Amino acid sequence: MLLETIERVNRLRQQALADPEFIQSAKAHEKALNDKSYHSSAKSASNKTRKDKTLAELYQQAEFGSRSDAASH
């Protein structure tokens, strides 16, 4: 069953690669992915310039008190 599936997929792949319309579509798709990748990497590079806050900075305003039920772990 697995071998039949692999053979069927391979046949379909070969048919697709023989179709000029498919090749053109695949190239357009690849270009779109590369353009998107370029824009996301530029955006993420600008995000890396900011300093991440430490947990102490995040919880600076929080008050941690003792539990009223005095449960221990």
FIRO-596650 format. One record per residue: residue number from 1; residue in one letter; x, y, z of N, C-alpha, C, O in turn. Coordinates in Angstrom, 2 decimals. Example, Ala and Ser with C-alpha at 12.3 -4.5 7.8 and 13.67 -1.06 7.14 Angstrom:
BEGIN
  pos  code      nxx      nyy      nzz     caxx     cayy     cazz      cxx      cyy      czz      oxx      oyy      ozz
    1     A    13.19    -5.69     7.80    12.30    -4.50     7.80    13.20    -3.30     7.80    14.24    -3.32     8.46
    2     S    12.85    -2.25     7.08    13.67    -1.06     7.14    12.90     0.03     7.87    13.41     1.14     8.04
END
This chain:
BEGIN
  pos  code      nxx      nyy      nzz     caxx     cayy     cazz      cxx      cyy      czz      oxx      oyy      ozz
    1     M     0.82    -1.18     0.00     0.00     0.00     0.00     0.87     1.26     0.00     0.60     2.19    -0.76
    2     L     1.90     1.31     0.82     2.79     2.46     0.86     3.53     2.61    -0.46     3.68     3.72    -0.97
    3     L     3.99     1.50    -1.00     4.70     1.54    -2.27     3.80     2.06    -3.40     4.25     2.82    -4.25
    4     E     2.54     1.65    -3.39     1.59     2.13    -4.41     1.38     3.63    -4.28     1.31     4.34    -5.29
    5     T     1.28     4.11    -3.06     1.10     5.54    -2.83     2.31     6.32    -3.31     2.17     7.37    -3.95
    6     I     3.50     5.83    -3.02     4.73     6.49    -3.45     4.81     6.53    -4.97     5.17     7.55    -5.56
    7     E     4.47     5.43    -5.61     4.49     5.38    -7.07     3.47     6.35    -7.68     3.76     7.03    -8.66
    8     R     2.29     6.41    -7.08     1.24     7.32    -7.57     1.68     8.77    -7.42     1.51     9.58    -8.34
    9     V     2.24     9.11    -6.27     2.71    10.48    -6.04     3.83    10.82    -7.01     3.88    11.93    -7.54
   10     N     4.73     9.88    -7.25     5.83    10.12    -8.18     5.31    10.35    -9.60     5.81    11.23   -10.30
   11     R     4.32     9.56   -10.03     3.73     9.76   -11.35     3.10    11.15   -11.47     3.29    11.85   -12.47
   12     L     2.35    11.54   -10.45     1.71    12.85   -10.46     2.74    13.98   -10.45     2.56    15.00   -11.10
   13     R     3.82    13.78    -9.71     4.90    14.77    -9.67     5.52    14.94   -11.06     5.77    16.05   -11.50
   14     Q     5.76    13.82   -11.73     6.35    13.87   -13.06     5.41    14.55   -14.06     5.86    15.31   -14.92
   15     Q     4.11    14.28   -13.94     3.13    14.94   -14.81     3.13    16.45   -14.58     3.07    17.24   -15.52
   16     A     3.20    16.83   -13.31     3.20    18.26   -12.98     4.45    18.94   -13.53     4.37    20.05   -14.05
   17     L     5.59    18.29   -13.40     6.83    18.90   -13.89     6.88    18.99   -15.41     7.66    19.77   -15.96
   18     A     6.07    18.23   -16.09     6.00    18.28   -17.55     5.02    19.36   -18.03     4.97    19.66   -19.22
   19     D     4.26    19.95   -17.13     3.26    20.95   -17.48     3.85    22.36   -17.33     4.19    22.77   -16.22
   20     P     3.99    23.11   -18.43     4.59    24.45   -18.36     3.79    25.41   -17.48     4.36    26.29   -16.83
   21     E     2.48    25.26   -17.45     1.65    26.12   -16.60     1.97    25.89   -15.12     2.02    26.83   -14.33
   22     F     2.18    24.62   -14.76     2.54    24.30   -13.38     3.90    24.90   -13.02     4.07    25.45   -11.93
   23     I     4.86    24.80   -13.94     6.20    25.34   -13.69     6.13    26.85   -13.48     6.77    27.39   -12.57
   24     Q     5.36    27.54   -14.32     5.21    28.98   -14.20     4.56    29.34   -12.85     4.98    30.27   -12.16
   25     S     3.54    28.59   -12.49     2.86    28.82   -11.22     3.80    28.58   -10.04     3.79    29.32    -9.06
   26     A     4.62    27.54   -10.13     5.56    27.21    -9.06     6.60    28.31    -8.91     6.97    28.66    -7.79
   27     K     7.08    28.86   -10.03     8.06    29.95    -9.96     7.45    31.20    -9.34     8.10    31.88    -8.55
   28     A     6.21    31.50    -9.70     5.53    32.65    -9.12     5.33    32.46    -7.62     5.48    33.40    -6.84
   29     H     5.00    31.25    -7.23     4.82    30.93    -5.81     6.14    31.08    -5.05     6.18    31.64    -3.96
   30     E     7.22    30.58    -5.65     8.54    30.68    -5.02     8.94    32.15    -4.85     9.47    32.53    -3.81
   31     K     8.67    32.97    -5.86     9.00    34.39    -5.78     8.19    35.06    -4.66     8.72    35.87    -3.90
   32     A     6.92    34.72    -4.56     6.07    35.29    -3.51     6.58    34.90    -2.13     6.59    35.72    -1.22
   33     L     7.00    33.65    -1.98     7.53    33.21    -0.69     8.82    33.94    -0.35     9.04    34.32     0.79
   34     N     9.68    34.12    -1.36    10.94    34.82    -1.12    10.69    36.28    -0.74    11.34    36.80     0.15
   35     D     9.74    36.93    -1.42     9.41    38.32    -1.09     8.85    38.41     0.33     9.22    39.31     1.08
   36     K     7.99    37.49     0.69     7.41    37.49     2.04     8.51    37.23     3.06     8.54    37.87     4.11
   37     S     9.40    36.30     2.77    10.50    35.97     3.68    11.38    37.19     3.88    11.81    37.47     5.01
   38     Y    11.66    37.93     2.80    12.50    39.11     2.90    11.85    40.15     3.80    12.52    40.73     4.66
   39     H    10.55    40.37     3.63     9.87    41.38     4.42     9.75    40.96     5.88     9.87    41.81     6.77
   40     S     9.53    39.68     6.16     9.44    39.25     7.55    10.78    39.29     8.23    10.85    39.60     9.42
   41     S    11.87    38.99     7.52    13.19    39.02     8.16    13.58    40.46     8.45    14.22    40.72     9.46
   42     A    13.21    41.40     7.59    13.49    42.81     7.85    12.70    43.30     9.06    13.21    44.07     9.88
   43     K    11.47    42.86     9.17    10.63    43.25    10.30    11.17    42.66    11.60    11.22    43.36    12.61
   44     S    11.56    41.40    11.57    12.05    40.77    12.80    13.40    41.34    13.21    13.72    41.35    14.39
   45     A    14.20    41.81    12.26    15.48    42.41    12.59    15.26    43.70    13.36    16.02    44.00    14.29
   46     S    14.23    44.47    13.01    13.96    45.70    13.73    13.42    45.39    15.13    13.63    46.18    16.05
   47     N    12.74    44.29    15.30    12.25    43.90    16.62    13.37    43.47    17.54    13.25    43.61    18.75
   48     K    14.46    42.96    16.98    15.57    42.49    17.80    16.33    43.64    18.45    17.07    43.42    19.41
   49     T    16.16    44.85    17.93    16.91    45.97    18.48    16.39    46.39    19.85    17.14    46.97    20.64
   50     R    15.15    46.12    20.13    14.64    46.50    21.45    15.07    45.48    22.49    15.21    44.29    22.20
   51     K    15.28    45.95    23.72    15.72    45.08    24.79    14.51    44.41    25.43    13.54    45.09    25.78
   52     D    14.56    43.11    25.57    13.48    42.41    26.24    13.52    42.72    27.73    14.59    42.87    28.32
   53     K    12.34    42.81    28.32    12.25    43.09    29.75    12.52    41.82    30.55    12.17    40.72    30.13
   54     T    13.15    41.99    31.67    13.38    40.86    32.56    12.10    40.59    33.35    11.21    41.44    33.39
   55     L    12.01    39.44    33.98    10.84    39.12    34.79    10.70    40.12    35.94     9.58    40.49    36.31
   56     A    11.81    40.54    36.51    11.76    41.51    37.59    11.12    42.82    37.12    10.35    43.44    37.85
   57     E    11.45    43.24    35.90    10.85    44.46    35.36     9.37    44.27    35.07     8.58    45.18    35.28
   58     L     8.99    43.10    34.59     7.59    42.83    34.28     6.72    42.82    35.54     5.60    43.33    35.52
   59     Y     7.24    42.25    36.62     6.45    42.10    37.85     6.78    43.15    38.89     6.45    42.97    40.07
   60     Q     7.42    44.25    38.48     7.81    45.28    39.43     6.60    45.88    40.14     6.69    46.19    41.33
   61     Q     5.49    46.06    39.46     4.31    46.68    40.04     3.43    45.70    40.83     2.52    46.11    41.54
   62     A     3.73    44.41    40.69     2.88    43.41    41.35     3.23    43.29    42.82     4.39    43.44    43.22
   63     E     2.22    43.02    43.61     2.45    42.78    45.04     2.19    41.31    45.32     1.13    40.78    45.00
   64     F     3.15    40.68    45.92     3.01    39.28    46.29     2.94    39.21    47.80     3.89    39.57    48.50
   65     G     1.81    38.75    48.30     1.62    38.67    49.74     1.54    37.24    50.19     1.65    36.31    49.38
   66     S     1.35    37.05    51.46     1.21    35.68    51.97    -0.22    35.21    51.73    -1.16    36.01    51.62
   67     R    -0.35    33.91    51.64    -1.68    33.35    51.39    -2.47    33.35    52.68    -1.94    33.10    53.76
   68     S    -3.73    33.63    52.55    -4.59    33.71    53.74    -4.90    32.33    54.31    -5.16    32.21    55.50
   69     D    -4.86    31.30    53.46    -5.18    29.96    53.98    -3.95    29.26    54.54    -4.06    28.17    55.09
   70     A    -2.79    29.87    54.42    -1.52    29.37    54.99    -1.21    27.95    54.57    -0.64    27.19    55.35
   71     A    -1.57    27.57    53.36    -1.25    26.24    52.87     0.24    26.14    52.56     0.83    27.08    52.03
   72     S     0.82    25.01    52.87     2.24    24.82    52.58     2.40    23.71    51.55     1.55    22.83    51.42
   73     H     3.48    23.77    50.85     3.72    22.79    49.79     4.78    21.82    50.24     5.14    20.91    49.49
END
